[in-house]
Amino acid sequence: MKFNLKSLLFLFFAFATAGMFTSCSDDDDNLPSGGTPRVDYIRVTRPEASDSLIAMAGQGAMIAIVGQNLGDAREIWFNDQPGALSPTFVTNNSIITRVPTEIPLEINNQMKLVFANGDSLLHDFVVDISEPMLSGMLSEYVNTGDVAVIVGNYFYEPVTVTFTGGVEGEVISVDDDVIEVRVPEGAEPGPITVATNFGETESEFWFRDNRNIIASFDETTEGLWHGPDYIKADDPVIPNISGNFIRVNRQLGAWAWFEMYVGGADSDIALETRNIPQAAFANPSDYVIKMEINTLAPLTGANIRMYMGQDVGGERGETYYNWTPNIDTNGEWETITIPWEEFYADNAEFAYNPNGYGVSFHFSGPLAVEANFAIDNMRVVPKANN
């Protein structure tokens, strides 16, 4: 017989807890046989929590069923899904088993034991099936009519996806951890809600997140040192997702100094960098930088130096966060995240200024890079807790 690590761990814990429960009574083997089976209670199998009685457990949880005249049990069911019974873990007064991981089609919130003589015993017991868990989206910006990809877990069909604005998207496909949904007319910036038969969850991230935008590339470009030539309203091969975007297509040699977006604190850049919330300076670990990126060639080996502060001319050469993306989106827009805490620390923890900050985003590194990409919607937003 072939055992994997999970099987061996299950046997180890099952033997240990079987000993714990059977040792509770020296007279276990002498209990009358043929009597009416009954379940007195169900408890968890962790020794440190052996006094915890339960009426609910999650998928895959190991439980101990304690009662009388249980030794002839041959089957166990949770809702309409069968559990596993091993003779080793079935005694007259206890049964150790796992709650099935399969999703029930019919839910009656009951456990059923079937015995050798065909009789059965019902006991109220709820299988706690997880509500949807939302981790993020492949891209938080998706045009109306296009397909958005939501990543998470516990996506059990049937699934509905509702966008801020109260409109429901057409679900194209569902896997346990991925949903593809067509963005409906009327979808607005804000959280999305995914619902299944087992609950609904509102996302901490926002679809078309328009909070605290620090570089939309939609403002005027007055005062910028570099960048106007790379800000585009459209492109033949990269679709627009939200107004203008930075579009770069250049071959860069080793240690080439290429500035794609630079302006002082007195330029139009400050009209948006002033959107960084003051709370991000007080609690930098609670925030992240997000942006959308679309690459037509891998940004392998790229070093993008990202400066922010009041003295672009004097500081950007020595003070910066060095972003090494190593990203290849294969011509699709994707949302990427940079820890604000690291970005802020590497920029010498510049002081909060409601008037905004200067910026320098430039390439310089030891490897040659094919820089063929677009970026949009840079923002500083609260970090999700999931």
TORVEXRO-502326 format. One record per residue (C-alpha): chain; residue in three letters; residue number from 1; y, z, x. Coordinates in Angstrom, 2 decimals. Each point is the difference from the previous one (the first is absolute). Layout:
BEGIN
+---+-----+-----+---------+---------+---------+
| c |   r |   k |      c2 |      c3 |      c1 |
+---+-----+-----+---------+---------+---------+
| A | ALA | NUM |       Y |       Z |       X |
...
+---+-----+-----+---------+---------+---------+
END
This chain:
BEGIN
+---+-----+-----+---------+---------+---------+
| c |   r |   k |      c2 |      c3 |      c1 |
+---+-----+-----+---------+---------+---------+
| A | MET |   1 |    0.00 |    0.00 |    0.00 |
| A | LYS |   2 |    3.44 |   -0.93 |    1.32 |
| A | PHE |   3 |    2.75 |    2.63 |   -0.13 |
| A | ASN |   4 |    3.67 |   -0.53 |    0.71 |
| A | LEU |   5 |    2.42 |    2.70 |    1.08 |
| A | LYS |   6 |    1.21 |    0.62 |   -3.56 |
| A | SER |   7 |   -3.59 |    0.55 |   -1.17 |
| A | LEU |   8 |   -0.71 |    2.46 |    2.80 |
| A | LEU |   9 |    3.18 |    1.94 |   -0.74 |
| A | PHE |  10 |   -0.90 |    0.15 |   -3.67 |
| A | LEU |  11 |   -3.48 |    1.33 |    0.83 |
| A | PHE |  12 |    1.46 |    2.60 |    2.35 |
| A | PHE |  13 |    2.42 |    1.36 |   -2.57 |
| A | ALA |  14 |   -2.50 |   -0.29 |   -2.80 |
| A | PHE |  15 |   -2.62 |    2.03 |    1.90 |
| A | ALA |  16 |    2.60 |    2.61 |    0.90 |
| A | THR |  17 |    1.28 |    0.37 |   -3.53 |
| A | ALA |  18 |   -3.49 |   -0.18 |   -1.49 |
| A | GLY |  19 |   -0.85 |    3.02 |    2.12 |
| A | MET |  20 |    3.11 |    1.74 |   -1.24 |
| A | PHE |  21 |   -0.84 |   -0.51 |   -3.66 |
| A | THR |  22 |   -3.76 |    0.59 |    0.13 |
| A | SER |  23 |    0.51 |    3.18 |    2.00 |
| A | CYS |  24 |    2.02 |    1.44 |   -2.86 |
| A | SER |  25 |   -3.25 |    0.97 |   -1.72 |
| A | ASP |  26 |   -3.25 |    1.09 |    1.63 |
| A | ASP |  27 |   -1.73 |   -0.61 |   -3.31 |
| A | ASP |  28 |    0.94 |   -3.68 |   -0.31 |
| A | ASP |  29 |   -3.60 |   -1.21 |    0.29 |
| A | ASN |  30 |   -1.12 |    2.53 |   -2.59 |
| A | LEU |  31 |    2.39 |   -1.08 |   -2.73 |
| A | PRO |  32 |   -1.90 |   -1.09 |   -3.11 |
| A | SER |  33 |   -0.81 |   -3.71 |   -0.07 |
| A | GLY |  34 |    0.06 |   -2.08 |   -3.14 |
| A | GLY |  35 |    2.94 |    1.94 |   -1.44 |
| A | THR |  36 |    3.09 |   -1.60 |   -1.45 |
| A | PRO |  37 |    2.19 |   -1.42 |    2.76 |
| A | ARG |  38 |    3.57 |    1.16 |    0.14 |
| A | VAL |  39 |    3.02 |   -0.38 |    2.26 |
| A | ASP |  40 |    1.89 |    3.22 |    0.61 |
| A | TYR |  41 |    2.73 |   -1.39 |    2.25 |
| A | ILE |  42 |    0.85 |   -2.57 |    2.67 |
| A | ARG |  43 |    1.54 |    0.92 |    3.31 |
| A | VAL |  44 |    1.13 |   -1.67 |    3.20 |
| A | THR |  45 |   -2.39 |    0.05 |    2.95 |
| A | ARG |  46 |    2.38 |    1.04 |    2.76 |
| A | PRO |  47 |   -1.11 |    3.45 |    1.13 |
| A | GLU |  48 |    3.59 |    1.21 |    0.38 |
| A | ALA |  49 |    0.63 |   -0.89 |   -3.65 |
| A | SER |  50 |   -3.38 |    0.91 |   -1.47 |
| A | ASP |  51 |    1.60 |    2.14 |   -2.70 |
| A | SER |  52 |    2.01 |   -2.95 |   -1.37 |
| A | LEU |  53 |   -1.36 |   -1.08 |   -3.38 |
| A | ILE |  54 |    1.03 |   -3.47 |   -1.12 |
| A | ALA |  55 |   -0.01 |   -2.17 |   -3.10 |
| A | MET |  56 |    1.31 |   -3.07 |    1.87 |
| A | ALA |  57 |   -0.62 |   -1.73 |    3.33 |
| A | GLY |  58 |    1.12 |   -3.17 |    1.69 |
| A | GLN |  59 |   -2.02 |   -3.10 |    0.77 |
| A | GLY |  60 |   -2.57 |    0.64 |    2.72 |
| A | ALA |  61 |    0.42 |    3.81 |   -0.08 |
| A | MET |  62 |   -3.11 |    2.08 |    0.73 |
| A | ILE |  63 |   -0.65 |    2.63 |   -2.68 |
| A | ALA |  64 |   -2.56 |    2.68 |   -0.81 |
| A | ILE |  65 |   -1.23 |    0.37 |   -3.57 |
| A | VAL |  66 |   -1.26 |    3.51 |   -0.68 |
| A | GLY |  67 |   -2.10 |    0.99 |   -3.01 |
| A | GLN |  68 |   -3.59 |    0.56 |   -1.13 |
| A | ASN |  69 |   -3.10 |   -2.16 |   -0.43 |
| A | LEU |  70 |    1.54 |   -2.95 |    1.85 |
| A | GLY |  71 |   -2.98 |   -0.77 |    2.21 |
| A | ASP |  72 |   -1.34 |   -2.89 |   -2.10 |
| A | ALA |  73 |    3.26 |   -1.97 |    0.09 |
| A | ARG |  74 |   -0.67 |   -3.67 |    0.75 |
| A | GLU |  75 |    3.37 |   -1.66 |   -0.69 |
| A | ILE |  76 |    3.66 |    1.01 |    0.01 |
| A | TRP |  77 |    2.85 |   -1.95 |   -1.55 |
| A | PHE |  78 |    3.78 |    0.40 |    0.17 |
| A | ASN |  79 |    1.59 |   -1.90 |   -2.87 |
| A | ASP |  80 |   -2.03 |   -3.25 |    0.08 |
| A | GLN |  81 |   -0.67 |    0.02 |    3.76 |
| A | PRO |  82 |   -3.24 |    1.34 |    1.54 |
| A | GLY |  83 |    0.10 |    2.60 |    2.73 |
| A | ALA |  84 |   -2.64 |    0.54 |    2.68 |
| A | LEU |  85 |   -2.64 |    2.71 |   -0.18 |
| A | SER |  86 |   -2.15 |    0.93 |    2.98 |
| A | PRO |  87 |   -3.02 |    2.30 |   -0.62 |
| A | THR |  88 |    1.02 |    1.93 |    3.12 |
| A | PHE |  89 |    3.20 |    1.09 |   -1.69 |
| A | VAL |  90 |   -1.36 |    0.74 |   -3.47 |
| A | THR |  91 |   -1.31 |    3.51 |   -0.70 |
| A | ASN |  92 |   -0.57 |    1.95 |   -3.15 |
| A | ASN |  93 |    3.48 |    1.51 |    0.06 |
| A | SER |  94 |    2.14 |   -2.49 |    1.96 |
| A | ILE |  95 |    0.58 |   -3.69 |    0.61 |
| A | ILE |  96 |    2.13 |   -1.39 |    2.79 |
| A | THR |  97 |    1.31 |   -3.53 |   -0.43 |
| A | ARG |  98 |    3.01 |   -2.24 |    0.46 |
| A | VAL |  99 |    2.34 |   -1.27 |   -2.69 |
| A | PRO | 100 |   -0.36 |   -3.82 |   -0.12 |
| A | THR | 101 |    2.74 |   -2.06 |    1.60 |
| A | GLU | 102 |   -0.47 |   -2.86 |   -2.47 |
| A | ILE | 103 |    2.59 |   -0.31 |   -2.75 |
| A | PRO | 104 |   -1.36 |    0.70 |   -3.50 |
| A | LEU | 105 |    0.41 |   -2.62 |   -2.69 |
| A | GLU | 106 |   -0.33 |    2.60 |   -2.75 |
| A | ILE | 107 |    1.46 |    3.46 |    0.46 |
| A | ASN | 108 |   -1.37 |    2.93 |   -1.98 |
| A | ASN | 109 |    0.82 |    2.73 |    2.57 |
| A | GLN | 110 |   -3.56 |    1.26 |   -0.09 |
| A | MET | 111 |   -2.82 |    0.47 |    2.49 |
| A | LYS | 112 |   -3.51 |   -0.68 |   -1.26 |
| A | LEU | 113 |   -3.25 |    1.27 |    1.50 |
| A | VAL | 114 |   -3.22 |   -1.77 |   -1.01 |
| A | PHE | 115 |   -3.27 |    1.88 |    0.47 |
| A | ALA | 116 |   -3.61 |   -1.04 |    0.58 |
| A | ASN | 117 |   -0.92 |    0.47 |   -3.67 |
| A | GLY | 118 |    2.82 |   -2.29 |   -1.14 |
| A | ASP | 119 |    2.30 |    2.76 |   -1.20 |
| A | SER | 120 |    3.61 |   -0.04 |    1.09 |
| A | LEU | 121 |    2.75 |    2.58 |    0.47 |
| A | LEU | 122 |    3.72 |   -0.71 |   -0.34 |
| A | HIS | 123 |    2.69 |    2.00 |    1.77 |
| A | ASP | 124 |    3.76 |   -0.57 |   -0.13 |
| A | PHE | 125 |    1.18 |   -1.27 |    3.37 |
| A | VAL | 126 |    2.92 |   -2.23 |    0.97 |
| A | VAL | 127 |   -0.15 |   -2.53 |    2.82 |
| A | ASP | 128 |    3.49 |    0.00 |    1.46 |
| A | ILE | 129 |    0.68 |   -3.67 |    0.66 |
| A | SER | 130 |    3.04 |   -0.59 |    2.15 |
| A | GLU | 131 |    3.14 |   -1.50 |   -1.44 |
| A | PRO | 132 |    1.45 |   -2.97 |    1.91 |
| A | MET | 133 |    1.38 |    0.72 |    3.48 |
| A | LEU | 134 |    2.80 |   -2.32 |    1.16 |
| A | SER | 135 |    0.56 |   -0.46 |    3.74 |
| A | GLY | 136 |    2.38 |   -2.94 |    0.04 |
| A | MET | 137 |    0.46 |   -3.72 |   -0.52 |
| A | LEU | 138 |   -0.68 |   -2.84 |    2.40 |
| A | SER | 139 |    3.60 |   -0.96 |   -0.71 |
| A | GLU | 140 |    2.35 |    2.08 |   -2.11 |
| A | TYR | 141 |    2.08 |   -3.12 |   -0.67 |
| A | VAL | 142 |   -1.78 |   -2.68 |   -2.04 |
| A | ASN | 143 |    1.63 |   -2.70 |   -2.14 |
| A | THR | 144 |   -0.53 |   -0.18 |   -3.74 |
| A | GLY | 145 |   -3.15 |   -1.99 |   -0.75 |
| A | ASP | 146 |   -1.52 |    0.59 |    3.44 |
| A | VAL | 147 |   -2.94 |    2.30 |    0.69 |
| A | ALA | 148 |    0.64 |    3.48 |    1.39 |
| A | VAL | 149 |   -2.69 |    1.95 |    1.84 |
| A | ILE | 150 |   -0.26 |    3.76 |   -0.63 |
| A | VAL | 151 |   -2.07 |    2.09 |    2.42 |
| A | GLY | 152 |   -1.53 |    3.39 |   -0.76 |
| A | ASN | 153 |   -3.23 |    1.36 |   -1.44 |
| A | TYR | 154 |   -1.84 |    0.85 |   -3.21 |
| A | PHE | 155 |    0.97 |   -3.22 |   -1.74 |
| A | TYR | 156 |   -2.67 |    0.07 |   -2.72 |
| A | GLU | 157 |    0.19 |   -2.75 |   -2.60 |
| A | PRO | 158 |    1.54 |   -0.43 |   -2.47 |
| A | VAL | 159 |    3.26 |    0.30 |    1.92 |
| A | THR | 160 |    3.58 |   -0.46 |   -1.15 |
| A | VAL | 161 |    3.05 |   -0.34 |    2.26 |
| A | THR | 162 |    3.42 |    0.78 |   -1.47 |
| A | PHE | 163 |    3.23 |   -0.71 |    1.87 |
| A | THR | 164 |    3.31 |    1.81 |   -0.31 |
| A | GLY | 165 |    1.68 |   -1.67 |   -2.94 |
| A | GLY | 166 |   -3.04 |    0.67 |   -2.17 |
| A | VAL | 167 |   -1.70 |   -3.36 |    0.54 |
| A | GLU | 168 |   -3.72 |   -0.36 |    0.70 |
| A | GLY | 169 |   -1.32 |   -2.40 |    2.63 |
| A | GLU | 170 |   -2.98 |   -2.31 |   -0.37 |
| A | VAL | 171 |   -2.84 |    1.51 |    2.03 |
| A | ILE | 172 |   -1.63 |   -2.82 |    1.97 |
| A | SER | 173 |   -2.73 |    1.93 |    1.82 |
| A | VAL | 174 |   -1.09 |    3.59 |    0.59 |
| A | ASP | 175 |   -1.97 |    1.62 |    2.79 |
| A | ASP | 176 |   -0.46 |    3.73 |    0.55 |
| A | ASP | 177 |    2.94 |    0.00 |    2.41 |
| A | VAL | 178 |    1.99 |   -3.19 |   -0.71 |
| A | ILE | 179 |    1.69 |   -1.39 |   -3.11 |
| A | GLU | 180 |    1.50 |   -3.48 |   -0.23 |
| A | VAL | 181 |    2.57 |   -0.26 |   -2.80 |
| A | ARG | 182 |    2.41 |   -2.72 |   -1.04 |
| A | VAL | 183 |    3.59 |    1.25 |   -0.07 |
| A | PRO | 184 |    1.38 |   -0.36 |   -3.54 |
| A | GLU | 185 |    3.43 |   -1.03 |   -1.17 |
| A | GLY | 186 |    2.15 |    3.09 |   -0.40 |
| A | ALA | 187 |   -1.52 |    2.00 |    2.88 |
| A | GLU | 188 |    2.76 |    2.17 |    1.48 |
| A | PRO | 189 |    0.38 |    1.96 |    3.24 |
| A | GLY | 190 |   -1.84 |    3.29 |   -0.19 |
| A | PRO | 191 |   -3.45 |    1.58 |   -0.02 |
| A | ILE | 192 |   -3.04 |   -1.69 |   -1.50 |
| A | THR | 193 |   -2.61 |    1.73 |   -2.15 |
| A | VAL | 194 |   -3.73 |   -0.73 |    0.21 |
| A | ALA | 195 |   -2.20 |    1.27 |   -2.83 |
| A | THR | 196 |   -3.77 |    0.14 |   -0.50 |
| A | ASN | 197 |   -2.21 |    1.78 |   -2.52 |
| A | PHE | 198 |    0.14 |    3.02 |    2.30 |
| A | GLY | 199 |    3.75 |    0.47 |    0.31 |
| A | GLU | 200 |    3.18 |   -1.66 |    1.15 |
| A | THR | 201 |    2.07 |    0.30 |    3.15 |
| A | GLU | 202 |    3.61 |   -0.89 |    0.72 |
| A | SER | 203 |    0.62 |   -1.22 |    3.53 |
| A | GLU | 204 |    2.20 |    1.88 |    2.46 |
| A | PHE | 205 |    0.95 |   -3.33 |    1.57 |
| A | TRP | 206 |    2.28 |   -2.38 |   -1.88 |
| A | PHE | 207 |   -0.57 |   -3.61 |   -0.95 |
| A | ARG | 208 |    3.01 |   -2.03 |    1.20 |
| A | ASP | 209 |    1.30 |    3.17 |    1.61 |
| A | ASN | 210 |    3.79 |   -0.22 |    0.02 |
| A | ARG | 211 |    0.71 |    3.55 |    1.16 |
| A | ASN | 212 |    2.05 |    0.62 |    3.13 |
| A | ILE | 213 |    0.04 |   -3.61 |    1.18 |
| A | ILE | 214 |    1.39 |   -0.16 |    3.56 |
| A | ALA | 215 |   -0.51 |   -3.74 |    0.64 |
| A | SER | 216 |   -0.31 |   -2.32 |   -3.00 |
| A | PHE | 217 |    1.71 |   -2.88 |    1.85 |
| A | ASP | 218 |    1.80 |   -0.74 |   -3.27 |
| A | GLU | 219 |    3.34 |    1.52 |    0.99 |
| A | THR | 220 |    2.72 |   -1.99 |    1.75 |
| A | THR | 221 |   -0.43 |   -0.43 |    3.73 |
| A | GLU | 222 |    3.54 |    0.75 |    1.15 |
| A | GLY | 223 |    0.07 |    1.71 |    3.36 |
| A | LEU | 224 |   -3.63 |   -0.62 |    0.94 |
| A | TRP | 225 |   -0.54 |   -0.83 |    3.66 |
| A | HIS | 226 |   -3.33 |   -1.67 |   -0.59 |
| A | GLY | 227 |   -1.95 |   -0.79 |   -3.16 |
| A | PRO | 228 |    1.95 |   -2.39 |   -2.24 |
| A | ASP | 229 |   -1.89 |   -2.99 |    1.41 |
| A | TYR | 230 |   -3.32 |    1.59 |   -0.95 |
| A | ILE | 231 |    0.89 |    1.18 |   -3.51 |
| A | LYS | 232 |   -1.42 |   -2.51 |   -2.48 |
| A | ALA | 233 |    0.09 |   -0.36 |   -3.77 |
| A | ASP | 234 |   -3.16 |   -2.12 |    0.01 |
| A | ASP | 235 |   -2.54 |   -1.55 |    2.34 |
| A | PRO | 236 |   -2.42 |   -2.93 |   -0.35 |
| A | VAL | 237 |   -3.08 |    2.06 |    0.92 |
| A | ILE | 238 |    0.85 |    3.63 |   -0.81 |
| A | PRO | 239 |    0.81 |    0.76 |   -3.65 |
| A | ASN | 240 |    2.99 |    2.10 |   -0.99 |
| A | ILE | 241 |   -0.90 |    3.43 |   -1.47 |
| A | SER | 242 |    3.42 |    1.67 |   -0.30 |
| A | GLY | 243 |    3.15 |   -1.90 |    0.90 |
| A | ASN | 244 |    0.72 |   -0.79 |    3.64 |
| A | PHE | 245 |   -2.31 |    0.91 |    2.86 |
| A | ILE | 246 |   -0.13 |   -0.16 |    3.78 |
| A | ARG | 247 |   -1.91 |   -3.10 |    1.14 |
| A | VAL | 248 |   -0.92 |   -0.44 |    3.67 |
| A | ASN | 249 |   -2.00 |   -2.79 |    1.63 |
| A | ARG | 250 |    0.32 |    0.14 |    3.79 |
| A | GLN | 251 |   -2.19 |    0.01 |    3.09 |
| A | LEU | 252 |    0.96 |    3.01 |    2.10 |
| A | GLY | 253 |   -0.93 |    0.43 |    3.65 |
| A | ALA | 254 |   -0.82 |    3.26 |    1.72 |
| A | TRP | 255 |    3.01 |    2.34 |    0.03 |
| A | ALA | 256 |    2.08 |   -2.48 |   -1.96 |
| A | TRP | 257 |    2.91 |    1.80 |   -1.66 |
| A | PHE | 258 |    0.27 |   -1.37 |   -3.53 |
| A | GLU | 259 |    2.28 |    1.74 |   -2.51 |
| A | MET | 260 |   -0.75 |   -0.90 |   -3.61 |
| A | TYR | 261 |    2.20 |    2.53 |   -1.87 |
| A | VAL | 262 |    2.83 |    1.84 |    1.75 |
| A | GLY | 263 |    3.27 |    1.47 |   -1.18 |
| A | GLY | 264 |    2.19 |    2.99 |    0.70 |
| A | ALA | 265 |    0.79 |    2.88 |   -2.31 |
| A | ASP | 266 |    3.19 |   -1.87 |   -0.97 |
| A | SER | 267 |   -1.93 |   -3.11 |   -1.16 |
| A | ASP | 268 |   -1.49 |   -0.82 |   -3.40 |
| A | ILE | 269 |   -3.27 |    1.47 |    1.22 |
| A | ALA | 270 |    1.47 |    3.45 |   -0.73 |
| A | LEU | 271 |    0.39 |   -0.90 |   -3.70 |
| A | GLU | 272 |   -3.74 |    0.52 |   -0.31 |
| A | THR | 273 |   -0.93 |    2.36 |    2.82 |
| A | ARG | 274 |    2.19 |    2.59 |   -1.71 |
| A | ASN | 275 |   -2.71 |    0.07 |   -2.70 |
| A | ILE | 276 |   -2.27 |    2.17 |    2.15 |
| A | PRO | 277 |   -0.19 |    3.26 |   -1.99 |
| A | GLN | 278 |    1.26 |    3.15 |    1.66 |
| A | ALA | 279 |   -3.37 |    1.62 |   -0.78 |
| A | ALA | 280 |   -1.65 |   -2.41 |    2.44 |
| A | PHE | 281 |    2.00 |    1.59 |    2.83 |
| A | ALA | 282 |   -0.78 |    3.54 |   -1.12 |
| A | ASN | 283 |   -3.72 |   -0.67 |   -0.54 |
| A | PRO | 284 |   -0.91 |   -3.18 |    1.92 |
| A | SER | 285 |   -3.77 |    0.54 |   -0.35 |
| A | ASP | 286 |    0.37 |   -0.46 |   -3.77 |
| A | TYR | 287 |    1.23 |   -3.59 |    0.32 |
| A | VAL | 288 |   -1.21 |   -3.40 |    1.21 |
| A | ILE | 289 |    1.53 |   -3.38 |    0.69 |
| A | LYS | 290 |   -1.53 |   -2.77 |   -2.10 |
| A | MET | 291 |    0.57 |   -3.73 |    0.08 |
| A | GLU | 292 |   -1.75 |   -3.22 |   -0.99 |
| A | ILE | 293 |   -1.18 |   -2.36 |    2.74 |
| A | ASN | 294 |   -1.56 |   -3.44 |   -0.07 |
| A | THR | 295 |   -1.46 |   -1.44 |    3.23 |
| A | LEU | 296 |   -1.04 |   -3.58 |    0.64 |
| A | ALA | 297 |   -1.29 |    0.96 |    3.46 |
| A | PRO | 298 |   -1.34 |    3.36 |    1.20 |
| A | LEU | 299 |    2.69 |    2.29 |    1.38 |
| A | THR | 300 |   -2.49 |    1.11 |    2.63 |
| A | GLY | 301 |    1.58 |    1.55 |    3.06 |
| A | ALA | 302 |    3.49 |    0.04 |   -1.51 |
| A | ASN | 303 |    2.43 |    2.79 |    0.81 |
| A | ILE | 304 |    2.87 |    0.29 |   -2.46 |
| A | ARG | 305 |    2.64 |    2.49 |    1.11 |
| A | MET | 306 |    1.65 |    1.60 |   -3.02 |
| A | TYR | 307 |    3.28 |    1.84 |    0.63 |
| A | MET | 308 |    2.15 |    1.81 |   -2.56 |
| A | GLY | 309 |    3.09 |    2.08 |    0.67 |
| A | GLN | 310 |    3.75 |   -0.13 |    0.60 |
| A | ASP | 311 |    0.14 |   -1.63 |    3.44 |
| A | VAL | 312 |   -1.99 |   -3.23 |   -0.14 |
| A | GLY | 313 |    1.72 |   -1.50 |    3.06 |
| A | GLY | 314 |   -0.56 |    3.01 |    2.22 |
| A | GLU | 315 |   -3.36 |    1.35 |   -1.15 |
| A | ARG | 316 |   -2.28 |   -2.75 |   -1.27 |
| A | GLY | 317 |   -1.35 |   -0.86 |    3.47 |
| A | GLU | 318 |   -1.35 |    3.50 |    0.63 |
| A | THR | 319 |   -0.29 |    1.68 |   -3.40 |
| A | TYR | 320 |   -2.36 |   -1.56 |   -2.55 |
| A | TYR | 321 |   -3.28 |    0.27 |   -1.88 |
| A | ASN | 322 |   -2.47 |   -2.47 |    1.51 |
| A | TRP | 323 |   -1.92 |   -1.64 |   -2.83 |
| A | THR | 324 |   -3.24 |   -1.73 |    1.07 |
| A | PRO | 325 |   -1.10 |   -1.60 |   -3.28 |
| A | ASN | 326 |   -3.19 |   -1.89 |    0.97 |
| A | ILE | 327 |    0.08 |   -1.44 |   -3.52 |
| A | ASP | 328 |   -1.43 |   -3.21 |   -1.41 |
| A | THR | 329 |    0.51 |   -0.45 |   -3.76 |
| A | ASN | 330 |   -1.25 |   -3.62 |   -0.03 |
| A | GLY | 331 |    3.04 |   -1.30 |   -1.85 |
| A | GLU | 332 |    0.06 |    2.72 |   -2.69 |
| A | TRP | 333 |    2.62 |    2.65 |   -0.59 |
| A | GLU | 334 |   -1.20 |    3.53 |    0.77 |
| A | THR | 335 |    1.67 |    3.39 |   -0.11 |
| A | ILE | 336 |   -0.10 |    1.90 |    3.29 |
| A | THR | 337 |    0.97 |    3.58 |    0.79 |
| A | ILE | 338 |    1.64 |    1.59 |    3.05 |
| A | PRO | 339 |    0.29 |    3.80 |    0.27 |
| A | TRP | 340 |    3.67 |    0.84 |   -0.42 |
| A | GLU | 341 |   -0.57 |    3.19 |    1.99 |
| A | GLU | 342 |   -0.96 |   -2.02 |    3.09 |
| A | PHE | 343 |    2.74 |   -2.58 |   -0.49 |
| A | TYR | 344 |    2.61 |    2.75 |   -0.38 |
| A | ALA | 345 |   -1.20 |    2.00 |    3.01 |
| A | ASP | 346 |   -0.05 |   -3.04 |    2.28 |
| A | ASN | 347 |    3.55 |   -0.80 |   -1.07 |
| A | ALA | 348 |    1.20 |    3.35 |    1.37 |
| A | GLU | 349 |    0.14 |    1.55 |   -3.47 |
| A | PHE | 350 |    3.38 |   -1.53 |   -0.77 |
| A | ALA | 351 |    2.17 |    2.01 |   -2.39 |
| A | TYR | 352 |    0.23 |   -0.67 |   -3.72 |
| A | ASN | 353 |    3.07 |   -2.10 |   -0.81 |
| A | PRO | 354 |    0.78 |   -1.04 |   -3.59 |
| A | ASN | 355 |    1.88 |   -3.03 |    1.37 |
| A | GLY | 356 |   -3.14 |   -1.50 |    1.52 |
| A | TYR | 357 |   -1.31 |   -1.02 |    3.41 |
| A | GLY | 358 |   -0.24 |   -2.93 |    2.34 |
| A | VAL | 359 |   -3.32 |   -1.77 |    0.55 |
| A | SER | 360 |   -1.71 |   -2.04 |    2.70 |
| A | PHE | 361 |   -3.42 |   -1.55 |   -0.59 |
| A | HIS | 362 |   -1.01 |   -2.02 |    3.02 |
| A | PHE | 363 |   -3.10 |   -1.23 |    1.78 |
| A | SER | 364 |   -0.70 |    0.89 |    3.62 |
| A | GLY | 365 |   -3.41 |    0.65 |    1.50 |
| A | PRO | 366 |   -2.45 |   -0.89 |    2.77 |
| A | LEU | 367 |   -1.93 |   -2.67 |   -1.94 |
| A | ALA | 368 |    0.92 |   -3.43 |   -1.30 |
| A | VAL | 369 |    0.16 |   -0.04 |   -3.81 |
| A | GLU | 370 |   -0.05 |   -2.69 |   -2.66 |
| A | ALA | 371 |    2.51 |    1.52 |   -2.40 |
| A | ASN | 372 |   -0.57 |   -1.88 |   -3.25 |
| A | PHE | 373 |    0.63 |    2.39 |   -2.87 |
| A | ALA | 374 |    2.31 |    1.32 |   -2.70 |
| A | ILE | 375 |    1.04 |    3.53 |   -1.00 |
| A | ASP | 376 |    1.84 |    1.37 |   -3.03 |
| A | ASN | 377 |    0.96 |    3.15 |   -1.90 |
| A | MET | 378 |    0.10 |    2.60 |    2.78 |
| A | ARG | 379 |    0.37 |    3.44 |   -1.62 |
| A | VAL | 380 |   -0.34 |    3.72 |    0.71 |
| A | VAL | 381 |   -2.02 |    1.57 |   -2.81 |
| A | PRO | 382 |   -1.95 |    3.21 |   -0.68 |
| A | LYS | 383 |   -3.48 |    0.09 |    1.50 |
| A | ALA | 384 |   -2.82 |    0.01 |   -2.55 |
| A | ASN | 385 |   -2.26 |    3.03 |    0.08 |
| A | ASN | 386 |   -3.28 |   -1.87 |   -0.59 |
+---+-----+-----+---------+---------+---------+
END
